[in-house]
Amino acid sequence: MDEKNVKDVIIELRRSTGMNRKEFCNYFGIPYRTVTEWELGNRKMPEYVLRMMEYQVRMEKLAKDKGEGNGK
C-alpha cells in the first residue's frame, strides 16, 4: 500500500468510527501527534498497525451489532 493510500485509509477508518481525532487516539492509545502526522502523510504508519486497528474496529462493530440484535 503506498503512502497516499495509507493516509486515506486511516482517515476513513477514524471517520467510520464516528470519533474525532482525540477520541480515536485515546481509544487506541496512540499519541495525538502521531495520528496527526499519519493523517497528514508526514509520517509513515506501519501497515501491520493499520491492519490491527481495522480488525479491532470490525470486531467491535460486529460485537455491537450482535448485541443490538439480541435486545441487549
N, CA, C and O atoms as a GROMACS GRO file, in nm:
protein
  288
    1MET      N    1   0.086  -0.118   0.000
    1MET     CA    2   0.000   0.000   0.000
    1MET      C    3   0.090   0.124   0.000
    1MET      O    4   0.184   0.132   0.080
    2ASP      N    5   0.063   0.218  -0.088
    2ASP     CA    6   0.150   0.335  -0.092
    2ASP      C    7   0.112   0.438   0.014
    2ASP      O    8   0.008   0.427   0.078
    3GLU      N    9   0.199   0.537   0.032
    3GLU     CA   10   0.183   0.639   0.136
    3GLU      C   11   0.047   0.708   0.130
    3GLU      O   12  -0.018   0.726   0.233
    4LYS      N   13   0.004   0.746   0.011
    4LYS     CA   14  -0.124   0.817  -0.003
    4LYS      C   15  -0.240   0.729   0.041
    4LYS      O   16  -0.330   0.774   0.111
    5ASN      N   17  -0.238   0.603   0.000
    5ASN     CA   18  -0.346   0.513   0.038
    5ASN      C   19  -0.353   0.491   0.188
    5ASN      O   20  -0.462   0.488   0.245
    6VAL      N   21  -0.239   0.475   0.253
    6VAL     CA   22  -0.238   0.454   0.398
    6VAL      C   23  -0.297   0.576   0.467
    6VAL      O   24  -0.378   0.563   0.559
    7LYS      N   25  -0.258   0.693   0.423
    7LYS     CA   26  -0.309   0.818   0.480
    7LYS      C   27  -0.462   0.824   0.466
    7LYS      O   28  -0.532   0.855   0.562
    8ASP      N   29  -0.511   0.795   0.348
    8ASP     CA   30  -0.655   0.800   0.324
    8ASP      C   31  -0.730   0.693   0.404
    8ASP      O   32  -0.839   0.718   0.453
    9VAL      N   33  -0.670   0.575   0.416
    9VAL     CA   34  -0.735   0.466   0.488
    9VAL      C   35  -0.747   0.498   0.637
    9VAL      O   36  -0.850   0.470   0.698
   10ILE      N   37  -0.643   0.556   0.697
   10ILE     CA   38  -0.650   0.588   0.840
   10ILE      C   39  -0.756   0.696   0.866
   10ILE      O   40  -0.827   0.690   0.966
   11ILE      N   41  -0.766   0.792   0.776
   11ILE     CA   42  -0.870   0.896   0.791
   11ILE      C   43  -1.008   0.833   0.779
   11ILE      O   44  -1.096   0.862   0.860
   12GLU      N   45  -1.028   0.748   0.680
   12GLU     CA   46  -1.157   0.682   0.661
   12GLU      C   47  -1.191   0.591   0.778
   12GLU      O   48  -1.306   0.587   0.822
   13LEU      N   49  -1.093   0.519   0.830
   13LEU     CA   50  -1.116   0.433   0.945
   13LEU      C   51  -1.162   0.515   1.065
   13LEU      O   52  -1.258   0.479   1.133
   14ARG      N   53  -1.094   0.626   1.090
   14ARG     CA   54  -1.133   0.712   1.203
   14ARG      C   55  -1.274   0.765   1.184
   14ARG      O   56  -1.354   0.763   1.277
   15ARG      N   57  -1.303   0.813   1.065
   15ARG     CA   58  -1.437   0.868   1.038
   15ARG      C   59  -1.545   0.761   1.051
   15ARG      O   60  -1.656   0.790   1.096
   16SER      N   61  -1.513   0.638   1.013
   16SER     CA   62  -1.611   0.530   1.021
   16SER      C   63  -1.650   0.498   1.165
   16SER      O   64  -1.757   0.444   1.191
   17THR      N   65  -1.562   0.532   1.259
   17THR     CA   66  -1.592   0.507   1.400
   17THR      C   67  -1.679   0.616   1.460
   17THR      O   68  -1.739   0.597   1.566
   18GLY      N   69  -1.687   0.731   1.392
   18GLY     CA   70  -1.762   0.844   1.445
   18GLY      C   71  -1.685   0.921   1.551
   18GLY      O   72  -1.741   1.009   1.618
   19MET      N   73  -1.558   0.888   1.567
   19MET     CA   74  -1.474   0.954   1.668
   19MET      C   75  -1.399   1.070   1.606
   19MET      O   76  -1.364   1.069   1.488
   20ASN      N   77  -1.374   1.172   1.689
   20ASN     CA   78  -1.282   1.276   1.644
   20ASN      C   79  -1.140   1.224   1.667
   20ASN      O   80  -1.121   1.116   1.722
   21ARG      N   81  -1.042   1.301   1.625
   21ARG     CA   82  -0.904   1.251   1.632
   21ARG      C   83  -0.861   1.224   1.776
   21ARG      O   84  -0.794   1.124   1.803
   22LYS      N   85  -0.899   1.311   1.868
   22LYS     CA   86  -0.858   1.293   2.008
   22LYS      C   87  -0.919   1.165   2.066
   22LYS      O   88  -0.850   1.088   2.133
   23GLU      N   89  -1.046   1.142   2.041
   23GLU     CA   90  -1.113   1.021   2.090
   23GLU      C   91  -1.049   0.896   2.029
   23GLU      O   92  -1.026   0.796   2.098
   24PHE      N   93  -1.021   0.903   1.900
   24PHE     CA   94  -0.959   0.791   1.828
   24PHE      C   95  -0.823   0.757   1.889
   24PHE      O   96  -0.790   0.641   1.910
   25CYS      N   97  -0.744   0.862   1.916
   25CYS     CA   98  -0.611   0.842   1.977
   25CYS      C   99  -0.622   0.779   2.115
   25CYS      O  100  -0.549   0.686   2.148
   26ASN      N  101  -0.713   0.832   2.196
   26ASN     CA  102  -0.731   0.778   2.330
   26ASN      C  103  -0.779   0.633   2.326
   26ASN      O  104  -0.733   0.550   2.405
   27TYR      N  105  -0.868   0.602   2.235
   27TYR     CA  106  -0.922   0.468   2.222
   27TYR      C  107  -0.812   0.366   2.191
   27TYR      O  108  -0.807   0.258   2.250
   28PHE      N  109  -0.723   0.402   2.098
   28PHE     CA  110  -0.617   0.310   2.057
   28PHE      C  111  -0.488   0.326   2.137
   28PHE      O  112  -0.396   0.245   2.124
   29GLY      N  113  -0.479   0.430   2.220
   29GLY     CA  114  -0.358   0.452   2.299
   29GLY      C  115  -0.240   0.499   2.215
   29GLY      O  116  -0.125   0.468   2.243
   30ILE      N  117  -0.271   0.576   2.111
   30ILE     CA  118  -0.168   0.629   2.022
   30ILE      C  119  -0.160   0.780   2.042
   30ILE      O  120  -0.264   0.846   2.048
   31PRO      N  121  -0.040   0.836   2.054
   31PRO     CA  122  -0.030   0.980   2.074
   31PRO      C  123  -0.098   1.060   1.963
   31PRO      O  124  -0.093   1.023   1.846
   32TYR      N  125  -0.163   1.168   2.003
   32TYR     CA  126  -0.235   1.255   1.910
   32TYR      C  127  -0.145   1.302   1.796
   32TYR      O  128  -0.184   1.300   1.679
   33ARG      N  129  -0.026   1.343   1.831
   33ARG     CA  130   0.068   1.394   1.730
   33ARG      C  131   0.102   1.286   1.626
   33ARG      O  132   0.116   1.317   1.508
   34THR      N  133   0.114   1.163   1.669
   34THR     CA  134   0.145   1.053   1.578
   34THR      C  135   0.034   1.033   1.476
   34THR      O  136   0.060   1.024   1.356
   35VAL      N  137  -0.091   1.026   1.522
   35VAL     CA  138  -0.204   1.009   1.431
   35VAL      C  139  -0.216   1.128   1.338
   35VAL      O  140  -0.245   1.112   1.219
   36THR      N  141  -0.195   1.247   1.391
   36THR     CA  142  -0.199   1.368   1.307
   36THR      C  143  -0.096   1.359   1.196
   36THR      O  144  -0.126   1.388   1.080
   37GLU      N  145   0.025   1.318   1.230
   37GLU     CA  146   0.132   1.305   1.130
   37GLU      C  147   0.099   1.197   1.027
   37GLU      O  148   0.130   1.213   0.909
   38TRP      N  149   0.036   1.087   1.070
   38TRP     CA  150  -0.006   0.983   0.977
   38TRP      C  151  -0.110   1.038   0.880
   38TRP      O  152  -0.101   1.017   0.759
   39GLU      N  153  -0.210   1.109   0.935
   39GLU     CA  154  -0.318   1.160   0.852
   39GLU      C  155  -0.270   1.268   0.754
   39GLU      O  156  -0.324   1.280   0.645
   40LEU      N  157  -0.170   1.343   0.793
   40LEU     CA  158  -0.114   1.445   0.704
   40LEU      C  159  -0.016   1.388   0.604
   40LEU      O  160   0.024   1.456   0.509
   41GLY      N  161   0.024   1.263   0.624
   41GLY     CA  162   0.120   1.199   0.536
   41GLY      C  163   0.264   1.236   0.566
   41GLY      O  164   0.352   1.210   0.485
   42ASN      N  165   0.289   1.297   0.683
   42ASN     CA  166   0.424   1.336   0.721
   42ASN      C  167   0.504   1.220   0.780
   42ASN      O  168   0.627   1.222   0.780
   43ARG      N  169   0.435   1.120   0.830
   43ARG     CA  170   0.499   1.000   0.884
   43ARG      C  171   0.431   0.880   0.824
   43ARG      O  172   0.312   0.883   0.791
   44LYS      N  173   0.506   0.773   0.810
   44LYS     CA  174   0.451   0.650   0.754
   44LYS      C  175   0.400   0.560   0.865
   44LYS      O  176   0.473   0.526   0.958
   45MET      N  177   0.276   0.524   0.854
   45MET     CA  178   0.216   0.432   0.951
   45MET      C  179   0.252   0.290   0.911
   45MET      O  180   0.235   0.252   0.795
   46PRO      N  181   0.302   0.210   1.005
   46PRO     CA  182   0.329   0.069   0.972
   46PRO      C  183   0.199  -0.001   0.929
   46PRO      O  184   0.096   0.012   0.996
   47GLU      N  185   0.206  -0.073   0.820
   47GLU     CA  186   0.085  -0.139   0.768
   47GLU      C  187   0.026  -0.238   0.866
   47GLU      O  188  -0.096  -0.256   0.870
   48TYR      N  189   0.111  -0.304   0.946
   48TYR     CA  190   0.056  -0.402   1.042
   48TYR      C  191  -0.027  -0.332   1.149
   48TYR      O  192  -0.124  -0.390   1.199
   49VAL      N  193   0.008  -0.209   1.184
   49VAL     CA  194  -0.071  -0.133   1.282
   49VAL      C  195  -0.207  -0.100   1.224
   49VAL      O  196  -0.309  -0.113   1.291
   50LEU      N  197  -0.208  -0.059   1.099
   50LEU     CA  198  -0.334  -0.029   1.032
   50LEU      C  199  -0.423  -0.153   1.025
   50LEU      O  200  -0.543  -0.146   1.052
   51ARG      N  201  -0.364  -0.266   0.990
   51ARG     CA  202  -0.443  -0.390   0.983
   51ARG      C  203  -0.502  -0.426   1.120
   51ARG      O  204  -0.617  -0.468   1.129
   52MET      N  205  -0.424  -0.410   1.225
   52MET     CA  206  -0.472  -0.441   1.360
   52MET      C  207  -0.584  -0.347   1.401
   52MET      O  208  -0.682  -0.389   1.463
   53MET      N  209  -0.570  -0.219   1.367
   53MET     CA  210  -0.674  -0.122   1.401
   53MET      C  211  -0.802  -0.152   1.325
   53MET      O  212  -0.911  -0.146   1.382
   54GLU      N  213  -0.790  -0.183   1.196
   54GLU     CA  214  -0.907  -0.218   1.116
   54GLU      C  215  -0.977  -0.342   1.174
   54GLU      O  216  -1.099  -0.348   1.181
   55TYR      N  217  -0.898  -0.439   1.213
   55TYR     CA  218  -0.953  -0.562   1.271
   55TYR      C  219  -1.030  -0.532   1.400
   55TYR      O  220  -1.141  -0.581   1.420
   56GLN      N  221  -0.970  -0.451   1.486
   56GLN     CA  222  -1.036  -0.419   1.613
   56GLN      C  223  -1.167  -0.344   1.589
   56GLN      O  224  -1.268  -0.374   1.654
   57VAL      N  225  -1.167  -0.249   1.498
   57VAL     CA  226  -1.290  -0.175   1.468
   57VAL      C  227  -1.396  -0.270   1.414
   57VAL      O  228  -1.512  -0.263   1.455
   58ARG      N  229  -1.358  -0.359   1.322
   58ARG     CA  230  -1.454  -0.456   1.265
   58ARG      C  231  -1.511  -0.547   1.373
   58ARG      O  232  -1.631  -0.571   1.377
   59MET      N  233  -1.426  -0.599   1.460
   59MET     CA  234  -1.470  -0.693   1.562
   59MET      C  235  -1.561  -0.625   1.664
   59MET      O  236  -1.661  -0.683   1.708
   60GLU      N  237  -1.528  -0.503   1.701
   60GLU     CA  238  -1.613  -0.434   1.798
   60GLU      C  239  -1.745  -0.392   1.736
   60GLU      O  240  -1.848  -0.393   1.803
   61LYS      N  241  -1.745  -0.356   1.609
   61LYS     CA  242  -1.869  -0.324   1.541
   61LYS      C  243  -1.955  -0.448   1.531
   61LYS      O  244  -2.076  -0.443   1.553
   62LEU      N  245  -1.892  -0.560   1.497
   62LEU     CA  246  -1.964  -0.687   1.488
   62LEU      C  247  -2.025  -0.722   1.624
   62LEU      O  248  -2.140  -0.765   1.630
   63ALA      N  249  -1.949  -0.704   1.730
   63ALA     CA  250  -1.998  -0.734   1.864
   63ALA      C  251  -2.116  -0.644   1.900
   63ALA      O  252  -2.214  -0.690   1.959
   64LYS      N  253  -2.107  -0.516   1.865
   64LYS     CA  254  -2.217  -0.423   1.893
   64LYS      C  255  -2.341  -0.462   1.814
   64LYS      O  256  -2.452  -0.460   1.867
   65ASP      N  257  -2.321  -0.496   1.685
   65ASP     CA  258  -2.434  -0.535   1.601
   65ASP      C  259  -2.503  -0.660   1.656
   65ASP      O  260  -2.626  -0.666   1.656
   66LYS      N  261  -2.426  -0.759   1.702
   66LYS     CA  262  -2.485  -0.880   1.758
   66LYS      C  263  -2.559  -0.848   1.887
   66LYS      O  264  -2.666  -0.902   1.912
   67GLY      N  265  -2.502  -0.760   1.970
   67GLY     CA  266  -2.565  -0.722   2.096
   67GLY      C  267  -2.698  -0.652   2.074
   67GLY      O  268  -2.793  -0.675   2.148
   68GLU      N  269  -2.705  -0.567   1.972
   68GLU     CA  270  -2.829  -0.496   1.942
   68GLU      C  271  -2.934  -0.592   1.889
   68GLU      O  272  -3.053  -0.575   1.917
   69GLY      N  273  -2.891  -0.692   1.814
   69GLY     CA  274  -2.985  -0.789   1.756
   69GLY      C  275  -3.046  -0.878   1.861
   69GLY      O  276  -3.154  -0.934   1.841
   70ASN      N  277  -2.977  -0.894   1.974
   70ASN     CA  278  -3.028  -0.979   2.081
   70ASN      C  279  -3.106  -0.902   2.186
   70ASN      O  280  -3.142  -0.958   2.289
   71GLY      N  281  -3.132  -0.774   2.159
   71GLY     CA  282  -3.207  -0.693   2.254
   71GLY      C  283  -3.128  -0.648   2.373
   71GLY      O  284  -3.186  -0.607   2.473
   72LYS      N  285  -2.994  -0.656   2.365
   72LYS     CA  286  -2.908  -0.616   2.477
   72LYS      C  287  -2.882  -0.468   2.472
   72LYS      O  288  -2.811  -0.415   2.558
   0.00000   0.00000   0.00000
